[in-house]
């Protein structure tokens, strides 16, 4: 994966060993002179320091913004982090921002990029999420997770030497984020059929192929081979490009993401340390699969049978046939080296039950979860 000129604003995508050096050269060639490098302590050590050193060999000046963690120890994409980065921007001087990290750091940078009109470059430090190219930023504002318009990067430099050093939980989280496409792709088709939500065959096919590539190479990913990490990172980027192409997150975010966001918000309220996004998504995908199969094949509903299942049951069951069972999804998560159950994540029975009843309210999407919960 090398250069893709101009597609969806992305000028270059590099996934290879030594990509950090390519990032420094790119910034210099583009004529940028005053950069802000946003990272946290871990991602600065993983790649930020190396990139900073590479930039000293160029005419690009760099201003470091080490994002401060919450008392829990995590950097959170909330008002405090956004303000910290905004305060580093020097109007009339800063001309580029660099996101060095994974999901949270990219969400902070992409939102500030959107608000200031400054471009940004992505330097992933772990193959842990598919949102590197997203034009939406899920932010915690007043304790509620809401997605806001944001900017996509103008270039991505994913260094295999760095990605292969990422801790196994982060690699497994990236795989879990990809597994979530089983239920998100189903929900997308379901919402298109039952509520005429917009649909794009090419974006869906791109996402499905990325998912299939990961599943077919799960053991290589779990063993963190070079081929496995390359396949996973390629799939995550392709999933992100599919969202960029469509303009919304439908290809990659359905009920499993809504449940994951619900858990995240509750953990913030409790002051508990955040769980990895992809770990939550993978486990939530398994639970949503069980709920959907129970409803469509066994007539088990939280309340009444939804009209959508009465009217479109055959089509729904045809699509659900492509979604693995809860046990199959859990097995894949274990092979990737990650948690496979809500108990392993520490999600208690009360929170789990409440999330299944209420998570559909977090987004205005006509998922099967929403249909099950709103059936009259």
C-alpha positions in Angstrom: 0.0 0.0 0.0 1.7 3.2 -1.1 0.4 6.4 -2.7 -3.2 7.0 -3.5 -3.4 10.4 -5.1 -6.2 12.7 -4.2 -8.8 10.0 -3.3 -11.1 11.4 -0.6 -8.4 14.0 0.3 -5.7 11.3 1.0 -2.6 12.2 -0.8 -0.5 9.3 0.4 -0.9 6.0 2.4 2.4 4.2 3.3 2.5 0.9 5.1 6.0 -0.4 5.2 9.1 -0.6 7.4 10.7 2.9 7.8 7.5 4.8 7.2 8.4 7.3 9.9 11.3 8.6 7.8 8.9 8.8 4.9 6.6 11.0 7.0 9.4 13.5 7.8 10.4 13.7 4.1 6.8 14.2 3.0 6.3 17.1 5.4 9.4 18.8 4.2 8.5 18.2 0.5 5.1 19.7 1.1 6.6 22.9 2.4 5.3 22.7 6.0 7.4 24.6 8.5 5.6 24.7 11.8 4.2 21.3 13.0 2.5 20.2 16.2 3.2 16.6 17.2 0.4 15.3 19.4 1.1 12.1 21.4 0.8 10.7 24.8 3.7 9.3 26.9 3.4 5.8 25.4 3.0 6.8 21.8 5.8 9.4 22.0 8.1 6.6 23.1 6.8 4.3 20.4 7.1 6.6 17.5 6.9 10.3 18.4 10.5 10.7 19.6 11.8 9.0 16.4 9.7 11.2 14.2 10.8 14.3 16.2 14.4 13.4 15.6 13.8 12.8 11.9 12.2 16.2 11.6 15.3 17.9 13.1 17.1 16.8 9.9 14.6 18.9 7.9 13.4 22.5 7.8 10.2 21.5 9.6 10.0 23.0 13.1 8.0 20.8 15.6 6.1 21.7 18.7 5.4 18.7 21.0 2.0 18.4 22.7 2.0 15.5 25.2 -1.7 15.0 25.9 -2.3 14.6 29.7 -4.0 11.5 31.0 -7.1 11.5 33.3 -6.7 10.4 36.9 -7.5 6.9 35.7 -4.3 6.9 33.6 -5.9 7.2 30.2 -6.0 10.0 27.7 -9.6 10.7 26.9 -11.0 12.5 23.9 -12.9 15.1 26.0 -13.1 18.8 26.5 -9.9 18.9 28.5 -7.8 17.2 25.9 -9.3 19.2 23.0 -8.5 22.5 24.8 -4.9 21.3 25.6 -4.3 20.8 21.9 -6.1 23.9 20.8 -3.9 26.0 23.1 -0.8 24.7 21.3 -2.0 26.0 17.9 -0.3 29.3 17.1 -2.6 31.2 14.7 -0.9 32.3 11.5 2.1 30.1 12.2 1.1 26.5 12.8 0.5 24.9 9.4 0.3 21.1 10.1 -0.6 18.7 12.9 0.7 15.2 13.4 -1.3 12.5 15.2 1.0 9.9 16.7 -1.0 7.2 18.4 -4.1 5.2 17.8 -7.8 5.9 18.2 -8.2 8.5 20.9 -5.3 10.7 19.9 -6.5 10.7 16.3 -10.0 11.7 17.4 -8.6 14.7 19.3 -6.4 15.8 16.5 -9.0 15.3 13.7 -11.5 17.4 15.6 -9.0 20.2 16.2 -7.9 20.0 12.6 -11.5 20.4 11.5 -12.1 23.4 13.8 -8.9 25.2 12.9 -8.8 24.4 9.2 -5.2 22.9 9.7 -4.4 19.7 7.9 -3.0 16.7 9.8 -0.9 13.6 9.1 -1.6 10.3 10.7 1.2 8.1 12.2 -0.4 5.1 13.8 1.5 3.3 16.6 -0.7 0.2 16.8 -3.1 -1.7 14.5 -5.9 -1.2 17.0 -8.8 0.7 15.3 -10.2 1.4 11.9 -10.8 5.1 12.4 -7.5 6.5 11.2 -9.1 7.9 8.0 -12.4 8.9 9.6 -14.2 12.2 9.1 -16.1 11.8 12.4 -14.6 12.2 15.9 -16.4 10.3 18.8 -15.9 12.7 21.7 -16.9 12.6 25.3 -18.7 15.9 25.9 -20.3 16.4 29.3 -20.0 12.7 29.9 -21.9 11.7 26.7 -20.2 10.1 23.7 -21.2 11.9 20.6 -19.7 11.9 17.1 -18.8 15.3 15.6 -17.7 16.3 12.1 -13.9 16.1 11.8 -11.2 16.1 9.2 -9.5 13.1 7.6 -5.7 13.0 7.4 -4.0 14.2 4.2 -1.6 11.2 4.6 -1.0 8.1 6.6 2.4 6.7 7.5 2.1 3.3 9.1 5.5 1.9 10.1 5.6 -1.9 10.3 8.7 -1.8 12.5 6.6 0.2 15.1 3.3 -1.7 14.5 4.9 -5.0 15.2 6.1 -3.8 18.6 2.6 -2.9 19.6 1.4 -4.9 22.7 -0.7 -7.9 21.9 -3.9 -6.5 23.5 -3.8 -3.6 21.0 -3.3 -6.0 18.1 -6.2 -8.1 19.3 -8.3 -5.0 19.7 -7.7 -4.1 16.1 -8.9 -7.6 15.1 -12.0 -7.2 17.4 -12.8 -3.9 15.7 -12.7 -5.7 12.3 -14.9 -8.6 13.6 -17.5 -6.0 14.5 -18.1 -5.6 10.8 -20.1 -8.8 10.8 -22.9 -7.2 12.7 -22.4 -3.6 11.4 -22.7 -4.8 7.8 -25.8 -6.7 8.7 -27.3 -3.7 10.5 -26.5 -1.5 7.5 -28.4 -3.8 5.1 -31.2 -4.1 7.7 -31.5 -0.3 8.1 -31.5 0.2 4.3 -34.2 -2.4 3.8 -36.5 -1.4 6.7 -35.9 2.4 7.0 -34.4 3.4 3.6 -31.1 4.5 5.1 -28.6 5.2 2.4 -26.4 2.3 1.2 -23.3 1.9 -1.0 -22.5 -1.5 -2.5 -18.9 -0.6 -3.2 -18.2 0.6 0.4 -19.9 -2.5 1.8 -17.9 -4.8 -0.5 -14.6 -3.1 0.5 -15.4 -3.5 4.2 -16.5 -7.1 3.7 -13.2 -8.0 1.9 -11.2 -6.4 4.7 -13.1 -8.4 7.3 -12.6 -11.6 5.3 -8.9 -11.0 5.0 -8.5 -10.7 8.7 -10.6 -13.8 9.5 -8.6 -15.9 7.0 -5.3 -14.8 8.7 -6.4 -14.7 12.3 -3.6 -17.0 13.5 -0.9 -14.9 11.8 -2.5 -11.8 13.4 -2.6 -13.6 16.8 1.1 -14.6 16.4 2.0 -11.0 15.4 3.9 -12.1 12.3 4.9 -9.4 9.9 2.4 -10.7 7.3 -0.3 -10.8 10.0 0.3 -7.2 11.1 0.4 -6.0 7.5 -2.9 -7.8 6.7 -4.6 -6.4 9.8 -3.4 -2.8 9.3 -4.3 -2.9 5.6 -7.8 -4.1 6.6 -8.2 -1.3 9.2 -7.2 1.3 6.7 -9.4 -0.1 4.0 -12.4 -0.1 6.4 -11.6 3.5 7.2 -11.5 4.4 3.5 -14.8 2.7 3.0 -16.3 5.0 5.7 -14.6 8.0 4.1 -16.0 7.0 0.7 -19.5 6.7 2.1 -19.3 9.8 4.2 -20.7 8.1 7.3 -19.7 5.3 9.7 -22.5 2.8 8.6 -20.1 0.3 6.9 -18.2 -0.2 10.1 -20.5 0.7 13.0 -23.7 -0.9 14.1 -25.3 -2.1 17.3 -22.0 -3.6 18.4 -20.5 -0.1 18.5 -23.5 1.4 20.2 -23.2 -1.2 23.0 -19.4 -0.6 23.2 -20.0 3.2 23.5 -22.5 2.6 26.2 -20.0 0.6 28.3 -17.4 3.3 27.7 -19.6 6.0 29.0 -20.6 4.0 32.1 -16.9 3.3 32.9 -16.2 7.1 32.6 -19.1 7.8 35.0 -17.7 5.2 37.5 -14.1 6.6 37.2 -12.9 3.2 36.0 -10.0 2.8 33.5 -11.2 2.6 29.9 -11.3 -0.7 28.1 -9.8 -0.9 24.6 -12.3 0.1 22.0 -11.8 -2.9 19.7 -11.8 -5.3 22.7 -15.3 -4.0 23.6 -16.5 -4.1 20.0 -15.4 -7.7 19.5 -17.1 -8.9 22.6 -20.2 -6.8 21.9 -20.3 -8.3 18.4 -20.6 -11.8 19.8 -23.4 -10.8 22.1 -25.3 -8.9 19.4 -24.9 -12.0 17.1 -26.5 -14.1 19.8 -29.4 -11.7 20.3 -30.0 -11.4 16.6 -29.9 -15.2 15.9 -32.2 -15.8 18.9 -34.7 -13.3 17.5 -34.6 -14.3 13.9 -34.3 -18.1 14.2 -35.8 -18.9 17.6 -38.4 -16.2 18.1 -36.8 -14.9 21.3 -37.5 -11.1 21.7 -37.0 -8.6 24.6 -40.7 -7.8 24.2 -42.9 -8.2 21.1 -41.9 -9.5 17.7 -40.8 -6.5 15.6 -42.8 -5.7 12.5 -39.6 -5.7 10.5 -39.0 -9.4 11.3 -42.6 -10.2 10.4 -42.3 -8.4 7.1 -38.8 -9.2 6.1 -38.0 -12.3 8.1 -36.7 -14.4 5.1 -34.3 -11.7 4.0 -33.1 -11.0 7.5 -32.4 -14.7 8.1 -30.6 -14.9 4.8 -28.3 -12.1 5.8 -27.8 -13.4 9.4 -26.6 -16.7 7.9 -23.4 -14.9 7.0 -22.9 -13.7 10.6 -21.0 -16.3 12.7 -22.5 -17.5 16.0 -21.5 -16.1 19.4 -19.3 -19.2 20.0 -17.6 -18.8 16.6 -16.9 -15.1 17.2 -15.5 -15.8 20.6 -13.2 -18.5 19.2 -11.8 -16.0 16.7 -11.2 -13.4 19.4 -9.3 -15.9 21.4 -7.2 -17.0 18.5 -6.2 -13.3 18.0 -5.1 -13.2 21.6 -7.8 -11.0 23.1 -10.7 -11.2 25.5 -13.7 -13.1 24.3 -16.4 -12.5 26.9 -17.9 -9.6 28.8 -16.8 -11.3 32.0 -13.2 -11.1 30.9 -13.8 -7.4 30.2 -15.4 -6.9 33.7 -18.8 -5.9 32.3 -21.2 -6.8 35.1 -24.7 -8.3 34.5 -26.5 -5.1 35.4 -24.5 -3.0 32.9 -24.7 -5.6 30.2 -28.5 -5.9 30.5 -29.0 -2.1 30.5 -26.7 -1.7 27.5 -28.8 -4.1 25.4 -32.0 -2.2 26.4 -30.7 1.3 25.9 -27.6 1.5 23.7 -29.6 1.9 20.5 -30.6 5.4 21.7 -27.0 6.6 21.3 -27.2 6.9 17.5 -30.1 7.6 15.1 -29.7 4.3 13.3 -32.4 1.8 12.5 -30.5 -1.3 13.6 -32.2 -4.6 14.5 -31.3 -3.9 18.1 -33.4 -0.7 17.9 -36.3 -2.6 16.2 -36.2 -5.3 18.9 -36.3 -2.7 21.7 -39.0 -0.5 20.2 -41.3 -3.2 19.0 -44.9 -2.4 20.0 
